Amino acid sequence: MKAIVLGGGESGYGSAVLAKVKGWEVFLSDNGRIDPRYSSVLDRYGIEYEQGGHTVERLMDADIAVKSPGIPDTAPIVVQLREKGIPVISEIEFAGRYTKGKTICITGSNGKTTTTTIVGEILNAAGYDSAVGGNIGESFAYTVATADKEWYVLELSSFQLDGIVDFRPDIAVITNITPDHLDRYGYDFQNYIDSKFRIIMNQRPEDYFIYSNDNMVMGREIALRLPGMQRLPFSAKTMPGCMTSDVDDVTREGTTNRFRTPETMNEHSVPVIDDVTTHIYPGAFPMTGNRFRATVDDRSVIVDLSRMQIHGLHNVYNAMAAALAALAAGVDADTITSVLYGFRGVEHRMEPAGEVDGVRYINDSKGTNVDSTWYALDSMTRPTVWIAGGTDKGNNYDTLRELASCKVKALVCMGVDNGKLLDSFRDVVPEIYDTHSMEEAMRICRKIAVPGDTVLLSPACASFDLFKNYEDRGRQFKAAVAAMK
């Protein structure tokens, strides 16, 4: 049996190694250059590969093709394979066929990396034989090939979900859904939504589905789809029994206005409310005393938000989703709270980068879409110099305009083509600058930021016009701040 692997990155080399150890005749093909870190692994396993182009005739002689998530379905080689009748699947689908380990799979437009990281740390602290993978960490396929685990915590992008057929998470999480990657989905938001919901398409009644009840898209889609697994909603703004899909009075985020008033909000933007019932509902909901309760079956954990190291409404959501996933996996309450109270965040997501001459610098390079940047700007408490820009993914910046008008003293656009950003904000931000490199952007920030200001890198765009990826962008930003010192 012959397997071909398209793409030689993290996902591709892992898939090739798994295919090799499971007895497939393997050939890997990459249209670009393969990183030496990965080609050395391919050499060690004796896997044939090519780079810099595809040998089409050889690829068409396969029984199965495993496609890396960065390759779109519209790529000519993918179209040719499917026209030939060769199944094209994702690494997630392929690896899932070779493990009996249980899976906690986390997707969403925002929050999935933080939530995945927290859940991984909780399972590790609980002594589970587990690994974190998918869109972060080690390749899922490579771990299955070399050290198969009893539990996997997988961050899954919509691109990875597009290639699943039979893959079924034991515990599925959708943190939220807001417009993102529309350039990949024909600029049709529903196509992107449908991709995210593939995560639950094979779930059974005994499986768990964890989702945001404060997200309008989630409420609408669940009402239409009526999934049959065990549903565990989480909400920072609605009480149990007041589901998003049941109400008409919704805000931009799909949350009821019933509890959201300035007098009843704490530092996390979570409503301070009285418990209205003694009944404990499955899911995660706010309690009095700046706390929330998460409940799965007959197990519960109460989390004191004031003891968490990470702040902001988005991190309340992340903590709720992580607590529910851990409870569903059988972890005890003390372990869950211990990890949540000690967790300090992930690199490139609202990461403090230092303070220079009284100016605070924050690295939110992972803020690659509008909604993620909305939460970043919303958390700003000081005059903000905002660095944004990069590869536009079909973004609509209208939802950021109100926040920008009251939070942002200057916008520094950083990209090859900043025209759309400039047009969107020139009438709401006092100062706006057009720059085309990190060096130029940071020079402007150093000039205009004064003591008491914050410089926030939260691009709302992908990074590929000027940088290798969002990690490269974030690390260059942190290096520039360090150089100022």
N, C-alpha and C positions, 0 to 999 in steps of 0.2 A: 504494500500500500504506500502511495506516495503523497507526502504533504508538502505544500509550499507555504512559506511565510513571507508576507509582504511587509517590509519595514524592518530595520535592524536596530531599533532603539530598545528601551527597557522592556516594552511589551513583546517586541519581535524576537529578541534573543532568548527570552524566557520561554516563549512558545516553541522555538526551535529546539531548545534543550529538552523540553518535555516530550516533544514528538520523538526525538532521538531515543530517549531512555524508554519510551513505550513501544519501540520497535518500528517506527515509521522510517521510510526512506525520505530524508529531509533535504530541502533546498531553500535557502533564504535569499530574497532578492530585494535590494534597496535602490531606489532611483537616485538617491543622494550618496553621501559618504557615511560610512559606519564608524562610530566612535571606537577608538582602539580598545577602550575598556570592554566593549561588547564583542568586537571581532576576536579578541584574545580568548574569550570564553568559547566562541564558536570553534576556534582552532583547537582548543583543548578537548572538545567533544567530537572533533572530527566531522564537523558539519560543513557541507559545501555552501558557499554563498557568493553573491556577486554584488557589486556596488557601482553607482554611476549610471545605472540604466537597467532595463529588464530584457531578458532573453525570452521573448514572448512564446516561441515554440516550446521551450522547455516548461514554462509555466502552465501551458495548456495541456500538459501530460499528467496533471495531478488528479488525485481523488478528492482532495479537500484543500482549501486555502484558508489560512488564518491571517486576518488583516489587522494591522496596527491601527489604533483609533484615530491617529492623525490623518489617515488616508481617507478621503471622502468616498462615498458610494458612487459618485459621478466620475471618479478617476477612470481614464480609458482602460487601464488594465483590469480594474474591477468589473467594469461593464463587459469586457471581453470574456472574463472567466464565467460570469453568470450566464452570458449568452451561450457559452459552451456547455452549460449545465453543471458546472463545478460549484459545490456549496462554498460560500464565503462567510466565515464566522469570525467572531471576536476571540481574543485571548481568553476572556472571561468564560465564554461558552466552552472553549476547548479545555481549559483547566478544570472547569466544573465537572467534566465527564470522567476525570481521573482522581477525584478525591471524595472521600466519605465524610470529610470534615463539615461541621456546621458553619453556616455563613451569616454574618451580619453585614448587610449591604446598604450603603448610605449614598444617596444622590441628592440633588437639589441645585438651585442656581447659586446659592450662597450658604456658607456654614458647613459644607460637607467635610472639608479638611479638618477644621477644628473639632467637629463632632466625631469624626473617625479617629482622630488622635486621642481624644479623651476616652472613647470606648476601648481603644487598644490599650491605653494605660490602665484602665480599670480591670480589664481581663488579665493583664499581666500581674497587677497587684493582687488579684484574687488567686493567682497560681495556675491559671489556665494554660494549657499547651496551645498557644495562639500566635498568630502573625498578623501584621497589618500590611495591606497591599492594595492592588488595583491601581488607582491613579496616583498614589503616593507609596513610598517605601519600596520594598522589593517586589518584583514582578510576581503576581499570583501564580502564574504558570511555573516560574523558576522554583518557587517555594514548594509547590506540589511535586515537582520533579526531584528535588534534592532533600527536602525535610518536611514531608507532608504533616500537617498539623490537625489537631482535633477541632480547632476554631479558627476562622478567618474573619477579620474585620476589613472590609473592602470599600474604599471610596470609588464610586463608579460615575463616570461622566456620561452624558447622553450619547456620546460617540461610542463608548464601550457597550452601552445598552442596545444600541442599534444592531449589534451583531450577535445578540443572544437568540437562541431558539428554544431550548428546553431548560436553561439554567433557572434555578429556583432558590431564592434566599429563604433561609429559615426565619430571619428577621429582616424586614425591609424598612428603610427610613427614607422619606422624602422631606427634607428640611423646609423647602419652599419652592415655588416656581415663579419666576419673573422673566421677562424677555431677555434672552441671551443667545449668542451664536446664531442669530437669525440669518446671517449670511450663509450658513451651512444648511438651513432648513427652508430655503426658498422664500425667505422673508415672511414666513407664515408662522405666527406664534403657536397655532394649534399643532403644527407638525412637531415643534419642540416639546410641547406639553405631552403629546402622544409618546414621544421618545422617552421622556422621564417616567411615564407610567408603565413602560415595559418592565420595570423592576418588579411589579407585582403580578404580571400576567400569568405566571405559572404557580403562584402560591396556592397552598391547600388550606382547608378550614382550620387546621391546627397551627398554621404559621401566624406570625405577627406582622402587622403593618402600622408603622408609627409615622405620623404626619402632623403638619402644622394646621391647627384649626383657625389660626389668625390670618391665613393666606387665602384670599378670595378665589384664586384659581383652584386651590385644593378643594375648597368647599363645593364649588360648582362641579368639578370633575367627579368627586366621590358621589355626589347626589345623582349624577348621570350614570356612573358605572356600577354603583352598589357592590363593591368588592366583598367577597364572602369570607375572607380570613378574619382573624381577631384584630379588630381595629383599636388603636391606641392614639387618640388625638392629644396634642399638647397646645396650651394656650397661655399667654401671659396677660390676656386682656378680656377673655370671656370666661364665664363660670360654666361648670359642668351643666349639660342640658341645654345650653344656648349655643348650638352649633352654627358655624358660619353658613352652612348650606340652608339653614332654617330661617335666616333673617334677611331683611331687605335693607336695613340701615347699615351700610358698610362704608368704610373709609378707603383710601388708596390701597392699603394693605389687606383689605377685606376683613377688618375687625369691627366689632360692634362699638358704637359710641357710648353705650350705657355706662361704662365704668371709667372712661378716659376723660378726666377733667384735671386742670392744672393743680387743683387743691389736693388731689388724691394720687399724685404720682411721686415715686421715690427716685433715687439717683439712677436706677436701672430703667426708668420709664415704664415701670410695671405698676398697675393700679393697686393702691392700698384699699382693700375691701374687707368687709365682714364676711365670715363664712356663712352662707345662706342655707346650708343643709348639713346634716350630720352624716349623710350618705356618702360613702367614698366611691367615686367613679373611676373606672379604668382610664388611664391617661395621666397627664400632668397638668395641674391647674394651680393658680395662685391661692395663697392663704394669708391670713393676717400676720403681722410681724415681719414683713419683708421676706416671706418664705414661699416655697411651693412644695406640693406633695405629688410624687409620682407613684402610680399604682399599677401593678400588673398581676392579674389573678388575685391571690391572697397576700401578695407581698407589696410593701410600700417603703418609700424613703422620703423623709422630709429634709429639704435643703434650705439652709439659711443663706440668702443671697449676700448678706453683709460680710460673710466669711470667705467669699470667693475672691480670687486675685484678679480675675478678668471681669471687666465691667461692660455695661451697655446692654440694651435690649436684645441685640443679636446674640450676645453670649448667654443671656437667660434662655433663649430658645435652644442654643447649642447644648446647654446643661440639661434642659428638660429632655431633649431627644436622647442624649447620652444616658441619662439615668434610666429612662424607659427601656432602652436597648439592653443595658446591663441587667436590669431586673428580669427582662424576658429571657436572658441567658442564664439566670439563676444566681447572680452575684448578690451577696448580702449588702444590706444598707450601709453598714459601717465602712466597708471598703469603697463603696460608691462616694460617700461624702468625703472620705479621706482624700481621694484623688481629686474630686472637684474643688476642694478647698486649697489644695496645693498646686493646681494647674495654673501655669503662667502664660499660656498662649502658644501660638505657633509662629514660626518665622514668616515674615512678610505680611502678617495680618495684624494691623494696628500695633506694630512692634515699635517700642521706643528705640530711637536710633541715637539719642544723646541730646545734650543741651549745650549750645555754644553762644556765649555772650548774651545769656538770658533768653535765647530763642530755642524752643523745643522742636525737635525734629521727629516725625513719626513715619515709619515705613509701612505703608499699606499697599505694596506693589501687587499683592494678590487680589486687590480690588479691581478686577478686570471687567466688571459690568456695572451698569448704572445703579442697580439696586444695592450692590455691595458698597459703592461709593456713597449712596444715600445714607446708609447707617454710619459710615465713617464721618461724614460731614455733620450728621445729626449729633454725634458725640462730642463735637468740638465745643469747648467752653472758653476759648481765647480767640482773639482776632487771628484769622487763618490765611496764610499764603498757600494756595492749593495748586499742586502740580498735577496736571491731567494730560491725557492724550496718548496716542499710539495707533494701533490698527483698529479702526472702527468696525464693529460687528453688526451694523444695522441699528445702532443705538438711537434712542429718542431721549434727549437730555432735558425735556420739559419738566420732568419730575424733580430735577435738581435745581431748577431756577430759583424757587422760593428760598430754599436753604442757602444757596449761594448768595442771594441778596442780603441775608441777615448774618451769615457766618463768615463770608469770604471777603477779605480786604483787597486781595489780588489773585488773579488766576494766571499761572505760568503754564502755557500750553507747550508740551514737549512731544514732538512727533515729526514725521516726514511731511505730512500734510495736516495742518491744524485748522483748515478752513471751516469745517463744520462746528468745531468747538468755539472758534472765534465768533461765528455768526450766532451761536446759541446763547452766549453769555455777555457779549460786548455791551448790552444795554442794562445788565443787572449787577455787574461787578465793576467797582470804581476803576481798577487798573487791570489791564490784560496784556500779556506778552506772548510773542510768537517765537519759540525757540526750537532748535532741531538737534540737540544733544544734551546729555546729562550735564556735561561741563558748563554749557551755556545756561541751562536752566538753573543750576545751583549758583552760578555767578549772579544772576538776577535776584534769586532768593536772598542771598547774602547782602545784597545792596538794599533791598526794600524791607526786609524783616527787622523789627526793632524789639528790644527786650519786652517780654510779655506776650509775644506772638508765638504761633505754632506754624511750622512748615509741614504740610501734610502731602505726602506722595500717595495719592489714591487715584489711579489713572482712568478708571471707568472704561478702559480699552485693553485689548491684547497688546503684547509687547513686541511683536515680531518685526516691526518696521525698523527699530533701532537696536534691539537687544535679542539675545538668543531665546530668552523666555522670561517669565515674570521674576524668577529667582535671580537671573543675571541683572535685571533692572533694579531689584531691591538691594542686591549686594553692591552694585555700583553706587547707589544712593547712600548706603551706609558707609562705604569707603570715602565718599566725598565729604560726609559729615565728619568722619574721623580725621580727615586731612585738615579740616578747618581748625581742629583743636591744636 
